[in-house]
């Protein structure tokens, strides 16, 4: 059973509404062209867009509207149909250029992704190599050495503190002794 042939009711309703909207806009375009002819005003895309209350994009994108404007301009003796054709070819060129730029960007992004994946693979391999080097015995030995070194650091810190206190005490005693010697020398010199 082919479900693609039968559109859903909501989809069909949306498509019908879009067709009605386009048909209404085309009718306004034809009326605007007729008014411009009656007024003997210059037929241009901008003038038709203003009078028909449609966008210029609609006029360029819709084949029937574009053809009606080109015909009206040709009948008025204007050389604007060539401009419309030039604008169409320019638009096609810009789209083609954008597509080529997007394609180049996609290729560059895919190359960058491949490079990043290769680098990630290398780094994961290095991590596995580093993890594989450390056996349980090596980890235990390093942990024991680390604990021993920490204890030695604490012991040396305590010894350093004790020696520092002894040095301060020795300096204090030396100052006291220097004063005592100075007092005794003063007594001897005074007697």
C-alpha positions in Angstrom: 0.0 0.0 0.0 1.5 3.3 -1.1 0.8 6.0 1.5 2.9 8.6 -0.3 0.2 9.0 -3.0 -2.5 10.0 -0.6 -1.4 13.1 1.4 -2.6 13.6 4.9 -5.7 15.8 5.3 -3.7 18.5 7.1 -0.9 18.4 4.4 -3.5 18.6 1.6 -5.3 21.5 3.3 -2.0 23.4 3.7 -1.1 22.8 0.1 -4.5 24.0 -1.1 -4.2 27.1 1.1 -0.8 27.8 -0.4 -2.1 27.4 -4.0 -5.0 29.8 -3.2 -2.7 32.3 -1.7 -0.4 32.1 -4.8 -3.4 32.4 -7.2 -4.7 35.4 -5.3 -1.2 37.1 -5.5 -1.0 36.3 -9.2 -4.4 37.9 -9.8 -3.3 41.0 -7.9 -0.1 41.1 -10.1 -2.2 40.9 -13.3 -4.5 43.7 -12.0 -1.5 45.8 -11.1 0.0 45.4 -14.6 -3.4 46.3 -16.1 -3.6 49.5 -14.0 -0.1 50.5 -14.8 -0.9 50.1 -18.6 -4.1 52.1 -18.2 -2.2 54.9 -16.4 0.6 54.7 -19.0 3.0 54.3 -16.1 6.3 52.6 -16.4 6.0 48.8 -15.8 8.7 47.7 -13.4 9.2 44.9 -10.9 9.2 47.5 -8.0 6.0 49.2 -9.3 4.2 45.9 -9.7 5.3 44.7 -6.3 4.1 47.9 -4.6 0.7 47.9 -6.4 0.0 44.2 -6.1 1.2 44.1 -2.4 3.6 41.2 -3.1 7.3 40.9 -2.5 9.9 41.3 -5.3 11.1 37.8 -4.4 7.6 36.4 -5.2 7.8 38.2 -8.6 11.2 36.8 -9.4 10.6 33.3 -8.1 7.1 32.8 -9.6 7.4 31.9 -13.3 3.9 33.2 -14.3 4.4 36.5 -12.5 7.9 37.0 -14.0 6.6 36.2 -17.5 3.7 38.6 -17.1 6.0 41.4 -16.1 8.5 40.7 -18.9 5.7 40.6 -21.4 4.2 43.9 -20.2 7.6 45.5 -20.3 8.3 44.2 -23.8 4.9 45.5 -25.0 5.7 48.9 -23.5 8.9 49.0 -25.5 11.1 48.7 -22.5 14.4 46.9 -22.5 13.9 45.4 -19.1 13.2 41.8 -20.0 16.9 41.4 -20.7 17.5 42.8 -17.2 15.1 40.2 -15.7 17.0 37.4 -17.6 20.3 38.8 -16.4 19.0 38.9 -12.9 17.9 35.3 -13.2 21.3 34.2 -14.5 23.0 36.3 -11.8 20.8 34.7 -9.1 21.6 31.2 -10.6 25.3 32.0 -10.5 25.2 33.2 -6.9 23.3 30.0 -5.9 25.8 27.9 -7.8 28.6 29.7 -6.1 27.0 29.2 -2.7 26.6 25.5 -3.5 30.2 25.2 -4.5 31.3 27.1 -1.4 29.2 24.9 0.8 30.6 21.8 -0.9 34.2 23.1 -0.3 33.3 23.8 3.3 31.8 20.4 3.8 35.0 18.8 2.3 37.2 20.9 4.7 35.0 19.9 7.7 35.2 16.2 6.8 38.9 16.4 6.5 39.2 18.2 9.8 36.9 15.6 11.4 39.1 12.8 10.0 42.2 14.6 11.4 40.6 15.0 14.8 39.5 11.4 14.9 43.0 10.2 14.0 44.5 12.4 16.8 41.9 11.2 19.3 42.8 7.6 18.4 46.5 8.3 18.9 45.9 10.0 22.3 43.7 7.1 23.5 46.5 4.7 22.5 48.9 6.7 24.5 46.6 6.6 27.5 46.3 2.8 27.2 50.1 2.5 27.0 50.5 4.6 30.1 47.9 2.5 32.0 49.5 -0.7 30.8 52.9 0.2 32.1 51.8 0.4 35.7 51.4 -3.1 37.2 49.8 -3.6 40.6 53.2 -4.3 42.1 54.6 -1.0 40.7 51.6 1.0 42.0 52.0 -0.7 45.5 55.8 0.0 45.5 55.3 3.7 44.5 52.6 4.1 47.1 54.8 2.7 49.8 57.7 4.9 48.7 55.5 7.9 48.7 54.3 7.1 52.3 57.9 6.6 53.5 58.9 9.9 51.9 56.1 11.8 53.6 57.1 10.3 56.9 60.7 11.3 56.3 59.6 14.9 55.4 57.6 15.1 58.7 60.6 13.8 60.6 63.0 16.3 59.0 60.5 19.1 59.6 60.3 18.3 63.3 64.1 18.0 63.5 64.5 21.4 61.7 62.1 23.0 64.1 64.0 21.6 67.1 67.4 22.7 65.7 65.9 26.2 65.0 64.7 26.4 68.6 68.2 25.3 69.9 69.8 28.0 67.6 67.6 30.7 69.0 68.4 29.6 72.5 72.1 29.5 71.8 71.9 33.1 70.3 70.1 34.2 73.4 72.7 32.7 75.7 75.5 34.3 73.6 73.9 37.7 73.9 73.5 37.1 77.6 77.2 36.1 77.9 78.3 39.1 75.8 76.5 41.4 78.3 78.0 39.6 81.2 81.5 39.9 79.8 80.9 43.6 79.1 79.7 44.1 82.7 82.8 42.2 84.1 85.2 44.2 81.9 83.5 47.4 83.1 83.9 46.3 86.7 87.6 45.5 86.1 88.2 48.8 84.4 86.4 50.7 87.1 88.3 49.1 90.0 
